[in-house]
Amino acid sequence: MDVRSLFPALDRQVYGKPLIYFDNAATAQRPLPVLELQQRLCVEANGNIHRAIHFLSAEATDRYEAGREVVRRYLNAPARENVVFTSGTTASVNLVATCFCQRFLGSGDRILISEAEHHSNLVPWQLACQRCGASLEVLPVDERGELSPGELDRRLQAAAGRIKLVAVAHISNVLGIVNPVREIVETAHRHGVPVLIDGAQGIVHEPVDVQALDCDFYAFSGHKIYAPTGIGVLYGKTEYLDAMPPYMGGGEMIDTVTFEKTTYAPLPLKFEAGTQNYVAAACFVPALEVARAMAEDADLQTAQRAMRDYLLEELGKIDGLRIYGLPRDPERKIPLFSFSVEGAFPADLAQILDKAGIAVRSGHVCAEPLLHRYGQTSILRASLAPYNTLAECEAFVAALRRAINMLR
């Protein structure tokens, strides 16, 4: 599969250097089939969905619902009603934190999250707890960055029914470790506790079958998996989506409206108030086709593992460099590397690398509590996609060494 030819952004030059894009955990580049469909829909099928009977509206609605169906199949969700479109992972988690907690959380209850969560799977739960007098409980990670289902079991047993939901990342955006989410779900369910999985990174690097996983909610963003920005997904089990009140009121989420009372539309429209981003939703069709093709390409998967192993080895040779997220089983590590270097501030390294045409992320990467656990306030992160190459990894390591020498 000639994957790089699908992504025109990779042909760019930055400061006269070929672009090496290693910030895929933040936003992946878009392939030509997505860009072409996005352009065509904006020009040829610009009409509001679900509302009118004219041709443009009908075409836009069909494209929107086709996006929902391809997401349903990609997740193996039981029905289209289980797939709610949002603006991204953040909106999906906020929806559950607002609506689930309004229905099921009370004073003295707890929400359990892990120490490795992105702010988007932390702050919404804080807000929910503040609204109803509940509290957060935090499941720690060990020095390697791994979670313990055994410790989760002990926490749930000790809480005596006060923990109402467990919310954890499929893969940490800092540690790059595939968490044991199946075991976490099984453990929580033994105690009658539902589980939300933040799949922002997981949807990209792992096969996701929500029925086999048996999670109660799964959230992810389109822009991580080659679709446009501004679109996301919340998968939810019917029993919870039915029981939860709407997130927002307005057009499309209603059945009947009077001044005295409003009744709500059936799932999933109950949670899709207002004019949705139908173009981005429709682009899930080509985006997930490309994602599936890359996942099923054995050569690409072998190359991904080779890049991961190369970077693990070469970064480990650099004096004063510490990688955060080194699981006991290296196969649970995705090609995402967060690290610090003694004597070199991450933002300075990132700026020097940028001048060499290499895009990486620096800062707290929306996970301040996790960085504090390791005694850091800022790190450097390099995150790869299947369209990256071993030659780019070699250029990155050489440029990083030069940057470190400049700053020491």
N, C-alpha and C positions, 0 to 999 in steps of 0.2 A: 504493500500500500504506500503510494507516494504521498504521505500525509502532509509534508510541508507545502506542497503545491496548492493545498486547499486553504491555506492561511496567508493571505496577501500581506498582512502586517509584518510577517517575518522577513520580508524582503526590504524593509526599511533600513536606512542608515541613521545613526544617531551620533552627532558630532563627528561625522566622517567615518564612523566605524559601523560594521554590520551589527544590527540589533541582536542582542542575546537576551531574550525575555524570560527571566527567572522570577516573575512575580505572579505566577499562575494561581496561587492560593487566594490571591485578592480578586483577580479578574482574568479569565482566560480569553485568548483571542478568538475571533469569530471566523468560521469557515465560509467559503464562497457560497455554498447553498443557503446559509442563513442570511448573508448579506444580500444576496439576490432576491430572496423571498421578502425580506424586510423592505427593500426598495420597491418591489412590485406591488406589495399590498398598500404601501403608502400612496402610490400613484393610482392604482387601478381599483382598489377595493376599500376606499376610505369611507366607511359608514358605521353608525353606531350599532352595536350588536344587540340581538334579542328584542329590539324595540319596534322596528318597522318591518313592513312587508315588501319594500322595494328591493330591487336586485342587489344593490351594493350592500345593504344591511344584511340580506340573506347570505351573501357570499362571505362577508366578514364573520357572521355568526358561525357558519360552517367551518371556516378556518380556525376560529377560536375553539370550537368544540372538538375539532380534529386534534388540536394541541392537547386538550384534556385527555382524549382517548389514548394518544401515544404516551403520555405520562402514566396513565393508568396501567398500560401494558408494561412499561419500563419498570414500574414498581411492583407489578403483579398485584395491584389493588383489586379487591373483589368487584367494585362497581365504580362508575364515573362519579357517583354521588359522594364518594370518599375523597375525591380530589378537588381541593379548593385552591383557586388561584389567588395569590397575594402579590405584593410588590417585591418580596424577597424573603429570605430566612428570618430576618429581623421582624418583619411584619407577621410572619407565620407564628413565631414564638410569642410575640406580643398578643396575637389573637387568642392563643390558648391561655396565656397568663392572665388575660382579662376575663375571658368568657368561662373557661373551666373553673378558675378560682372564684368567680362570682357565684357559680352554681355549687361548688363542692368544698370551698375553703372557708374556715371560720376561725374565730379567736382561739389561740393556743395550738392551732395546727401548724404543720411544717411542710416546706418544699425542700427536697434534697437534690442538690446539684453537686458536681465534682469540682475539685480545685483547679481543673484544667479548662474551664469553660471560657469561651469568647464572651465579651461583655453583653452580646445580644442574647445569650442564654444565662445571664446573671441578673442584669439590671431589671428586665421585665418582671422577674420573680420577686426582686426586692420591692418593686412598686406594688405588686399584688399583695405581698405580705403587709406592707404599710397600710393598704386600704382596709384590711380586715383583721389586723392584730395577730397575724401569723408570724412565723420566723423561718429563716433559712438554716438548713443544716448542710455542711460541706463534707463531702467524701474526699479524703486526701489522695494525692498521688505519691508514689515513693520516689527515691532519688533518680531512678531511671525514667520516671514519668508514667508509670503503670498504675492502673486502678485494680482494686481487689474486690471481686464479687463476694468473697468471704467476709470482708469488712462491711460491705453493703448489707449482707444478711444480718450481721450483728447489730448494725444501726437500726435496721427495720424491726428487728425483734425487740430491741431496747425501747423503741419509740412507742410500742404498745398501741398501734393504730393511729398515731397522730400524724405520721407522714402520709400526705395525700397524693403526692406525685413525685416521681424521680425524673430529672431532666439532665441528660448527659450527651456529650458529643460522640458521634460515631468515630471521628478522627479529630484530634486537637489540631487547630490551625498553627500551633506553636511546636508541639512535640512530634507531630507526624506519625503518631502511633495509632494503629487500628485497635480501638478498645474492644473488649469482649462483650459486645452489646447483646448478643444472644443470651449469654449467661446472666447479664444484668437484668434483661427482661424476665427471664425465667425466675430469677431470685426475687425480683420485685413482685411478680405475679403470685408467687407462693404466699406472699403476705397481703395479697389483694390490692396492690398498689399499681396504678397505671404508669406508663413510661413514655416520655417524649424523647425522641432522638433528634439532635441537631445534626442534620446530614449535609451541611454546607460543603464539607470536604469529603465525607463518606460517599456521596452520590457520584463523585468523580473517580474515585480510586477503588471502590468495592462494588461488587454486584449487590443490589438491594432487592429483596423479596419481602415485602412487608407482611405477607401472610405467613411465610416461614419464620420470619423474625418475631412475629406476633406483637410488635410494638403497637402502642395505642395512638401515637402521633409520630409523624416523620416530616421534617421540614428541610427544604433546600431552596437555593437560588438558581435562576437560569444562567446568570452571567459567570458562574463557576464552571458550567458544563456546556459552553460554546453557544449559548443563546444570548439574546440582548439583555441589557440591564433593565431593571424595573419590572421584572416578573419573577415570581416565586411560587412555591407549592407548599401546601399543608395537606398531608394525608392524615385522615383521622378515622378511627373506627366509628361506625354509624351510631352505636349506642351513646357515645360521648358527643358527637356532633349534634345529634337530635336533642340531647339534654341541655346543651349549652345555649345561652341566649345569644342573639346576634351581636357581632362586634361593632358594626356601624349601622346607622339607619339612613335611608334615602331611596333612590330609585333602584329598581331591579331586585331588591331583597324582600319585596313585599308580595303578599297575596291580595289582600284588600286593605284599604285605608279609609277611615272616617275620623272625624275630630274626636270621637270617643275611644276608638280602639283600632289598632292595626294588627293584622295577622300576617304571617311571614311565608315567604316562598319556600318550596321544598329544597332539600340539599341538592347541589352545593350552593345554589344562588342565595340562600339565606345569609351566607357570609361574603357575598360579592356585591356589596352596595356600590352604586355609582358606575361611571363609565370605566370599564376595565381596559387594560393595556392589551388589546386583542392582537395587535401586530406581534408583540413579543411572545404572547402565548402561542400564536400560530407557528412561530419560529422554533418551538420545541420539536416540531416534526423533523425538520432537517438536522437540528442540533443533536437530538438523541439518536438519529440514524448515524451520524458521524461518530458520536460517542460509542455506540454499540459496535460499529465497524472497527474502531481502534481497539476496543476491549477484546474483540474476537480475533485480532491479528496477532498470531503467535510471535512473529518477528518483532513487532512493536513492543510487546510485553517483555520479551527477552531483553530488548534494548533498554527498557525502563529499569529493569533489575540491574543491568550492567552499569547504568549511570548512577543508580543509588549506591551500589557497592563501591564504585570508583570514588564517589564523593565521600563516603564514609571512611574509606582508607586514606585518601589524600588530605582531607580536612583533619583527620586524626594525627597526621604527621606535622602539623603546624604548631610550633611552640606557643603555648599560652592560649590556644584556641579550645574552647569548651562547647561541645554540642549538647543541646537540651533535647532529650527524647531518644534514649538508646534502649529499646526493649530487649529482654532476654532472648527472644526469638527474633532474629533480624528480618524474617519474612513478614513481620507485623509492622515494619517501618516502610512508609511510602517515601518517594523521592522529594522530601521536604526537610530542610535542614535549618534549624534556628541555632545560632551560636553567638558567643561573645569572644573577644580577643583582648588579652591583657595589654594595656597601654595603647589601645586604639578605640576611639568612640565610634559606635555603630553608624551614626549619621555621617561622620567623616569618611568612613569606609564606603558607605553607600554613594556618597557624592563622587568620590574618586572612581569607583566602579562605573557610575553613570557616564563619566567622561570617556570611559573606555567602551561605551555602548552597551553596558550590562545593567539590566534593570532588576534590582532586588528591593526588598522592603527593610526598613529600619524603624525602630521605635518600640513602643510597648505592644504593638500588633493587636490591640484590643483585648489584651489579657493581662492587665496589670497585676491582679492577685497572684497569678501563676508565676510571673516574673519575680515578684517579691518573694515567693517561696524559694526561688533559687538565688536570692540576693542581688537581683538585677533590676534596673529601671528601663533598660533598653537593650535590644538585641538586633542582630542582622538575620534576615531570613531569605533563603534561596529555595524556591518551589518550582518543580518541573512539571511539564506536561508531555504527552506522547510525541508532540512535534519537536521537542528538544533533542539534542544530539550529544554524543560522547565528545565530539570535537568542541562543542560549546562548553561542556563541563571542564575540559582541559584548559580552554581559554579563560574560563572563570577562575579556576584555581591559580593559574599563573598571574592573572590580574590582581587577585586577592593578595597573593604573596607580595607583589610589588606595592600595593596600597599599604599593607601592614608595615613594610620596610620604610615607606615614606613617613609614617606617623610615629614610628618608634625612635 
